[in-house]
Amino acid sequence: MDAKGKILIIDDNEDVLFALNLLLEPYVEKIKVTTQPARIEHFMTTFQPDVILLDMNFRRDAISGQEGFDCLEQILKLDPQAIVLFMTAYADTDKAVRAIKAGAIDFIPKPWEKEKLLATLSSAIKLRDSRKEVRQLKEQVVALSGQDEEMPQMIGQSTSMQEVFDTIRKLSDTDANILILGENGTGKDLVARSLRYFSPRRECPFITIDLGSIPESLFESELFGYEKGAFTDARKAKAGRMEVASGGTLFLDEIGNLSLPMQAKLLTAIEKRQISRLGATDTIPIDVRLISATNVNIRQLVEEGNFRQDLLYRINTIEIPIPLAGKRGGCAFAG
C-alpha cells in the first residue's frame, strides 16, 4: 500500500489512537487523531480527510454504538461524499447492516488484523479518489452544457486572413499554448474555438474566462475554485475554471487586464501544473492547453512593468495576429 491519503481517527481511547497512528503512519500521507467528537467539524473543514476511522462507542454509551451513529450523521451532513469506516469491539451483524445503511463504507472490529485493516483502508482511499473523479466529471458536464460543438464559421479572403487559417491548420496536431492578438470585434474568440475544434482536445472541455469582466477580488476563486467555508459565502465547494478545464482547453480572454499579483499565481499554476482551491491545503494536478487573447500591446505592458515577461513566454508559444475587419486586407466572422 503506497503512502496516500489523509486519515482522521476519532476514538475515546488514547491507546487505540496511539496504536493506529503508529501502524498507519508508513502507509498514508497525513494522520490526525482526536478523542473528542465535538471537534469533528473542525477537522472536516480544516484537515479535509480522505477517510475517517470512527469509533462507535464513546464514554456516554458503552455498547449500543448510538453515539457513533450520531457522529456519522454529523459527518455526512458536512460532506455527503465522506468515506467513514466504523470501529467497534462490539460488532454484530445487525449493527454492521445498520452502519452500512446509515452511510458507513465498512466495519472494522477491535482488535483489528493488520493486513485486513490496511486492505480496507486502501480500498476506502481508492473509493474516495473515484468519487472525486466523478464529482469533477459532473462539474465538467455542468460547465459544458450548452456549448456549441459545431465548427466556428470564419470568413476572410485577404492574404492576412488566409495566413490565420493556415496557422490554425498547421497547429491541428499540437498542444502549443497560443496567444491571439487583435482589436475588439476581430473575432479572437472564434479563432480560439477553431483552434480547439481542430486540436487533439476537441472532445474535451473548452472553458472560457473573460478577465476583462471579472473583478480582481473574484479572479482567484473563479480560476482556482474554493472549498466550503473558504470565505463567508462559500456554502459549498466549487471547482475553478482551470480544474474543470483539465484535459481540455482554457481560453483566457483579455489576459492583458490581469493584475501583477494574479499574473504570479497564474504563472505558478502553469509551471507546476497544479492548483490549490481557496481554503484547501492539498493540490490538484491539472492538464490544460492555454489559449490567451488580448486587445492591448502586451509587449509594451512588459516594457512598462505591467505584465510579467516570464508569463508572456509561457502563454505565447505561437502568436496569431488577427487583422482588423473593414480595413484593406481585413476580414469578417460569422458565428
C-alpha positions in Angstrom: 0.0 0.0 0.0 1.5 3.3 -1.1 1.6 6.3 1.2 -1.5 8.1 0.1 -4.5 9.9 1.6 -5.3 11.9 4.7 -6.8 9.9 7.6 -8.8 11.2 10.6 -9.2 8.8 13.6 -11.8 9.5 16.2 -11.7 7.3 19.3 -12.1 8.0 23.1 -9.2 5.6 23.9 -5.9 7.3 23.6 -4.1 3.9 23.5 -6.1 3.0 20.4 -5.2 6.3 18.8 -1.5 5.8 19.5 -1.5 2.3 18.1 -3.4 3.2 14.9 -1.2 6.3 14.4 2.0 4.1 14.7 0.6 1.4 12.5 -0.7 3.6 9.7 2.0 6.3 9.6 4.1 4.5 7.0 1.2 3.9 4.7 -0.6 7.3 4.5 0.3 10.9 3.8 -1.1 12.5 6.9 -3.0 11.5 10.1 -5.0 13.5 12.6 -6.4 11.9 15.8 -8.9 13.1 18.4 -10.7 11.8 21.4 -13.4 14.5 21.1 -16.4 14.0 18.7 -17.1 17.7 19.2 -14.1 18.5 17.1 -15.4 16.7 14.0 -16.5 19.8 12.2 -13.1 21.5 12.9 -11.2 18.7 11.3 -13.6 18.2 8.5 -13.2 21.9 7.4 -9.5 22.4 8.1 -8.0 19.0 7.5 -10.5 17.6 4.9 -9.7 13.9 5.5 -10.0 11.4 2.7 -11.0 8.6 5.1 -12.4 8.7 8.7 -12.0 5.9 11.2 -14.8 6.4 13.7 -15.3 4.6 16.9 -18.9 3.6 17.5 -18.8 3.7 21.3 -17.7 6.7 23.4 -18.0 7.2 27.1 -21.6 8.1 27.1 -22.7 4.7 25.8 -20.6 1.6 26.1 -22.1 -0.9 23.6 -25.1 0.3 21.6 -23.0 2.4 19.1 -25.6 5.2 19.1 -23.0 7.9 19.7 -21.1 6.6 16.7 -24.2 6.8 14.5 -24.8 10.4 15.7 -21.2 11.3 14.7 -21.7 9.6 11.3 -24.8 11.7 10.7 -22.9 14.9 11.5 -20.1 13.9 9.2 -22.4 13.2 6.3 -24.1 16.5 6.7 -20.8 18.2 6.4 -19.7 16.1 3.5 -22.2 13.7 1.9 -19.4 12.0 0.0 -17.3 11.3 3.1 -15.7 7.9 3.5 -16.3 6.6 7.0 -15.1 3.3 8.5 -16.7 2.3 11.8 -14.6 0.7 14.5 -16.0 -1.2 17.5 -15.2 -4.0 19.9 -18.9 -5.0 20.0 -19.5 -6.0 16.4 -22.6 -7.9 15.3 -24.4 -8.5 12.0 -27.3 -6.2 12.8 -25.1 -3.3 13.8 -22.9 -3.8 10.7 -26.0 -3.7 8.4 -27.3 -0.6 10.2 -23.9 1.1 9.8 -23.8 0.4 6.1 -27.4 1.6 5.6 -26.5 4.8 7.6 -23.7 5.6 5.2 -20.6 4.0 6.6 -18.4 2.2 4.0 -17.1 -0.7 6.1 -16.9 -2.1 9.6 -13.6 -2.7 11.4 -13.7 -4.9 14.5 -11.4 -4.4 17.5 -8.9 -5.8 17.9 -8.0 -5.5 14.2 -6.0 -7.7 12.0 -3.2 -5.5 10.4 -3.4 -6.8 6.9 -7.2 -6.7 6.8 -7.2 -3.2 8.2 -4.6 -2.0 5.6 -6.6 -3.6 2.8 -9.8 -2.0 3.9 -8.1 1.4 4.2 -6.6 1.1 0.8 -9.9 0.3 -0.8 -11.5 3.2 1.1 -8.9 5.7 -0.3 -9.4 4.4 -3.8 -13.2 4.9 -3.4 -12.5 8.5 -2.3 -10.4 9.1 -5.4 -13.1 7.6 -7.6 -15.7 9.9 -6.0 -13.5 12.9 -6.6 -13.2 12.0 -10.2 -16.9 11.5 -10.6 -17.5 14.9 -8.9 -15.1 16.6 -11.3 -16.7 14.9 -14.3 -20.1 16.1 -13.2 -18.8 19.6 -12.8 -17.3 19.4 -16.3 -20.7 18.3 -17.6 -22.4 21.3 -16.0 -19.7 23.7 -17.3 -20.0 22.2 -20.8 -23.8 22.2 -21.0 -25.0 24.4 -23.8 -21.6 24.5 -25.6 -21.8 24.7 -29.4 -19.8 21.9 -30.8 -20.3 23.0 -34.5 -17.3 24.3 -36.3 -16.9 28.0 -35.9 -17.6 29.9 -39.1 -14.8 32.3 -40.1 -15.0 34.2 -43.4 -12.0 36.1 -44.9 -10.4 36.4 -48.3 -7.5 38.6 -47.5 -3.9 37.3 -47.5 -3.5 38.1 -43.8 -6.7 36.2 -43.0 -5.6 33.2 -45.1 -2.4 33.1 -43.0 -4.6 32.8 -39.9 -6.5 29.9 -41.4 -3.2 28.2 -42.4 -1.8 28.7 -38.9 -4.9 27.1 -37.4 -4.5 24.1 -39.7 -0.8 23.7 -39.0 -1.5 23.7 -35.3 -4.2 21.0 -35.6 -1.9 18.2 -34.1 -0.3 20.2 -31.4 -0.9 21.3 -27.8 1.1 24.5 -28.1 -0.1 27.5 -26.0 -1.4 30.2 -28.2 -1.6 34.0 -27.8 -4.2 35.7 -30.1 -3.6 39.4 -30.7 -6.3 41.7 -32.1 -8.6 44.6 -31.5 -12.1 44.2 -30.1 -14.5 42.8 -32.7 -11.9 40.9 -34.8 -13.1 37.5 -33.7 -10.4 36.4 -31.3 -12.9 34.1 -29.5 -13.8 32.4 -32.8 -10.1 31.8 -33.6 -9.8 30.2 -30.1 -12.8 27.9 -30.7 -11.4 27.0 -34.1 -8.0 26.1 -32.6 -9.8 23.9 -30.1 -12.1 22.4 -32.8 -9.1 21.2 -34.9 -7.0 20.1 -31.9 -6.5 16.7 -30.3 -8.6 18.1 -27.4 -11.7 18.7 -29.4 -13.8 16.2 -27.4 -12.6 17.6 -24.1 -13.8 20.7 -22.2 -13.4 24.2 -23.6 -13.7 26.6 -20.7 -13.5 30.4 -21.1 -12.9 33.2 -18.6 -13.2 36.9 -19.6 -10.5 38.6 -17.5 -11.8 42.0 -18.5 -15.2 41.4 -16.9 -14.3 39.6 -13.6 -13.3 41.8 -10.6 -9.8 41.1 -9.3 -11.2 40.1 -6.0 -13.1 37.2 -7.7 -10.4 36.1 -10.1 -8.6 33.7 -7.9 -11.8 31.9 -6.8 -13.0 31.7 -10.4 -9.8 30.3 -11.8 -8.8 28.0 -8.9 -12.1 27.3 -7.1 -12.7 27.1 -3.4 -13.6 24.8 -0.6 -16.6 25.1 1.6 -16.0 27.7 4.3 -13.1 29.4 2.4 -14.9 32.7 2.8 -18.2 34.0 4.1 -20.4 33.0 1.1 -18.6 29.7 0.3 -21.5 27.4 1.4 -20.2 24.5 -0.7 -17.1 23.6 -2.5 -16.7 24.7 -6.2 -14.2 23.7 -8.8 -12.4 26.6 -10.6 -12.3 27.1 -14.3 -8.7 25.7 -14.6 -9.7 22.5 -12.7 -12.8 22.0 -14.8 -10.8 22.5 -18.0 -8.3 19.9 -17.1 -7.8 17.5 -20.0 -9.1 20.2 -22.4 -8.6 23.8 -23.3 -8.8 27.0 -21.2 -9.4 30.3 -23.0 -8.2 33.3 -21.1 -9.7 36.3 -22.9 -8.3 39.8 -22.4 -5.3 38.5 -20.4 -3.7 41.9 -20.6 -6.2 43.1 -17.8 -4.7 40.7 -15.3 -3.0 42.3 -12.3 0.6 41.5 -11.4 -0.3 39.5 -8.3 -2.7 37.4 -10.2 -0.2 37.0 -13.0 2.2 35.5 -10.5 -0.4 33.0 -9.3 -1.3 32.0 -12.9 2.4 31.5 -13.7 2.9 29.3 -10.7 -0.1 27.1 -11.8 1.2 26.8 -15.3 4.7 26.0 -14.3 3.8 23.4 -11.6 0.8 22.1 -13.5 -1.2 22.1 -10.3 -3.6 24.3 -8.4 -4.9 24.7 -4.9 -8.5 25.7 -4.3 -9.0 28.6 -1.9 -9.2 27.2 1.7 -7.6 23.9 0.7 -4.3 22.5 1.9 -3.8 19.9 -0.8 -3.0 20.4 -4.5 -4.9 19.3 -7.6 -2.9 18.3 -10.8 -4.1 19.9 -14.0 -3.6 19.3 -17.7 -4.8 22.2 -19.8 -3.9 23.8 -23.1 -3.9 27.6 -22.8 -5.2 29.9 -25.4 -5.0 33.5 -24.4 -6.1 36.7 -26.2 -5.6 40.4 -25.7 -6.5 43.7 -27.5 -3.6 45.6 -26.0 0.0 45.9 -26.9 1.2 43.2 -24.5 4.9 43.8 -25.2 4.5 47.5 -24.3 2.9 46.3 -21.0 6.1 44.2 -20.4 8.3 47.2 -21.1 6.3 49.3 -18.7 6.5 46.6 -16.0 2.8 45.9 -16.0 3.0 42.4 -17.5 5.4 39.6 -16.5 7.8 38.7 -19.2 8.1 35.1 -17.9 4.4 34.7 -18.1 4.4 36.1 -21.7 7.0 33.4 -22.6 4.6 30.7 -21.2 1.5 31.8 -23.0 2.8 32.6 -26.5 4.5 29.5 -27.8 2.7 30.7 -31.0 1.2 34.1 -31.7 -1.7 34.7 -34.1 -2.3 38.3 -35.0 -5.9 39.0 -36.3 -6.4 41.7 -38.9 -8.9 44.4 -38.3 -12.2 43.9 -40.2 -13.3 46.7 -42.5 -9.7 47.8 -43.5 -7.8 46.9 -46.6 -7.0 43.2 -46.3 -9.4 42.8 -43.5 -11.9 40.0 -42.7 -15.3 39.1 -41.4 -16.5 36.5 -39.0 -19.8 34.6 -38.9 -20.8 32.9 -35.6 
